[in-house]
């Protein structure tokens, strides 16, 4: 009986496990960043040990890791909330929660990135960095000390965010209950909407060519393509790249170089512009 209780206790995800996962992720969040799945390797590294504790079967463990290797990118601070909640979801429903976890991460990483980028990457370093930098220019070391102390404080705050994500994630799944499928579909729709909205703002393509006959000039981009659909070319390029990725005939790196080569050639001959 004592042995059984010991085993059951070891199987439970503890606060210590959550803190270790948060530290492992924060340490690797930017160190393994790549253009194929961005922060996903850091997510796998951060969660691997706690996921091993959750998934006892090797096949379930591998399936969970492969699921977390999918594309993931958000402000690293905000990622702590998502990853803590993801652990809670897998802790409750095991490998059955795989699709829900992916939909949750995909649907929420965009909105949380908007909040995190504004507060963490713009507001905080601009204000506090300016104050610390001004003090340093005046020969006052207080600015550097304040900057260091703030970063130490925020390090522990980020670990707290991971804890909050884990506890809130458990409450979320408990509240959803049988409505988990509805939540999954809603998160998927949100994720697709966010990705779709990014296309015209991130992908820039323009045809500067103008059709001329006599005194008549007809810009192809503004008078033809934009009239059909704004951002038509970015949408077409995104669709083509998506199909190339889905075909698995080319690697992500090869597709990137293919797009760069196409852009250089078309730009040289004046076919495309920005």
N, C-alpha and C positions, 0 to 999 in steps of 0.2 A: 504493500500500500504506500509506504514512504517513497519507494522507487518510482511508482506510477505518478504520484503527486509531483515528484521532482521533474519527471519528464514533461508532464503537462505544463508545469511552470516555465520550463525552458522554452516551450513552444510558443509562449505568449510574447508578442512584440512589446517591449518595454520602452519607457522614455529614454533609456540609455541607447537603445537601438535606433530610435528616431533621431537622437542628437548625433550619433555616429553617422547616420545616413546624410543628415544635413551638412555636417562638416566635410564629408567625402565629396558631396556634390559641389559645395562652395569652393573647395580646393581645386576642382577640375573643371568648373563651369566654363571658363574661357581657355583653359590650357589645351583642350581637345576639340575646340571649335573647328568645324570644317564646312564646306559649301554643299555637301551632300545631305547630311541630316543635322547639321549645325550643333546643337547642344546635346543631342541624343547620346553620344558616347559618355558624356559626363553624367547624364541621368542614370545610365546603366551602371557605371562605376559607383555612383552614390547609393543606389538602391539595391545593388546586387546581394549584399549580405543580409539585409532585412527580408528581401524576397526569397532568399534561400530558406529562411526561417519560416516563411509563410507557406511556400510550396515544397512539400516533402517529396513529391514525385519528380524525377529528373525531367520528364517530358513537359510537365506543367511549368517547371522552373525555366527551361529553355524557351518555351512559348512566351512566357512573361518577359524574359529578357529581350527576345526578338521583337516583341510588341513595343517595348520602350526604346528600341533602336530606330523606330520610325521618327520622321522629322519632328523636331521640337525646337522652338525658339521663342523666347520671351525675355523680358528683363529678368536678370538672374535673381533679384530680390523677390519678385513676384512668383518666380518658379517654385520657391520654397512652399508657398501656399498650395500650389497645384500638386506638387510631388507628395507633400504630406497627406493631402486628400486622396491621392492615387493609392498610397500605401493602405489607407483606411478601407478603401473600396476592395482591394485585393485581400486584405485581411479578413473581411466579412464574407465575401462571396467566392474567394479563390480565383481559379483560372476562368470561371464563368463570367467574371467581371471584365475580362480583357477588352472587349469591344467598347464597353461603357467607359473604361479608363481612357482609351485612346480618343473617344469622342469628347470626353470631358476635357482632356488636355488640349485637343485641337480647337474646341469651341471657346475655351477661356484664355488661351495664351495670347490671342490678339488683343482683346479688350484690356487684359491686365498689363500687357506691354505698353499700351497707350498711357495708362496711369503711371506705371513704373518709370517709363522713359521721361515723362514730364517732371515727376517729383524727384527721382533719383539721379538721372543723368543730366538734367537741365537745371532744375531749381536749386537742389542742394549744393552741387559743386560750384555753381555760379555765385550764389550768395556767400557761402562759407569760404569758398576758395578765394573770392575777392577780398573778404575781410582778412583772412590769414595772409594772403599775398601782400596786402597793403601794410600789415604789421611787420612782415618780414622786410619790406623795402625801408621801413623806418628803423630797422635794426632791432625790432622787438621780437624775441623768440616765442612770445606767448601765442602768436598765430600758428606756428608750427606745432606747438604743444596742443592747442585746441583741435587742430586738424587730426592729429594722431589720436587724441582721446575720443573724438567723435567717431572715428573709424573703428576703434575698439568697442565702443558702445553699440554701434550699428551691427557689428559682427554678432554680438549676443542677441540683438533684436532680430536678426535674420534667422537665427536658430529658433527663436520664439515663434516666428512666422511659420516655420516648419511644424512646430508643435500645434499651432492654431489650425493649420491645414489638416493635420491628422485628426484632431478632435472634432473639427467641424465636418470633416469628411464622413466620419462615423455617424454623426447626427443627420447628415444629408441623406446617406443611404438608408438609414432607419426610417426617416420621414417619407422617402420615396416609396419604399416597399415594392408593391406590385407595379407601380408606375415607372419602374426603372427603364422600360423600353421607350416610354414616351420621353423621358429625360434624355436617353441616348439619342433618339431621333432629333430632338430639339437642339442638343449640343452639336450634332452633326450638321444640321441646317445652319446654325450660327457660324460654325467653322467654315463652311462653304461660302457663306455670305461674306465673311471677313476676307477670305482668300480672293473671292471675286472682286471685292471692292479695292483690293490692293493692285490689281492688274493695271488699270489706267494711271494710277499714281506712281507706280514703281517702274513699269515697262514703258519705255519711251521710243516710239517709232514714228517717223514722219516722211512723207514723199514730197520733196521740194520741187519736183518736176511740174512744169506748167505746159498745157497744150495751147499752142498759138496758131491761129489762122487769120491772116489779114490783121485787122485791128482788134480782133477778139482774143482775149487771154482767159484761159480756164485753169485755175489751180486744181490739180488732181486731188490733193489732200482735203482742202477746205470745201470745195464745191462738189466733189463726187463722194469720196470715202466718208467724210464726216457727215454728209447728208444721209448716207446709208445707215451708219451707226458710229457714234463717237467712240474713239479708241478701238476701231475695228482691227487695225494692224496689230496692236498689242494683244488683243484677244486671239487673233489667228496664230500669232507666234506662240503664245502660251499653250494653245491647243496642240500645236505641232510638237512642242517640247514635251508636253504631257504624254502624247502618243509615243514619242521616242522613248521616254522613260518606261512607259507601260510595256513596250515591246521587249525591253531588256536586251536589245541587240547592241546598244551602246551604253557605256558607263556614264555617270553624271559628269565626270571630268571631261570625257570626250565630247559630250553634248555642249558643255561650257565653251570648249575651244572651238567647236563647230559654229556656235552662235557668234563668238568673237571674230572668227575668220569671215563669216558672212557679213557681219557689220563693217569690217574693215574694207572688204571688196566693194560692197554697195556704197559705202561712204566715199571711197576713192573715185568711183564712177558717177557720183552725184545722184544715185538712185534713192538713197535713204539719208535722212538727217534727223535732228532732234528738235 
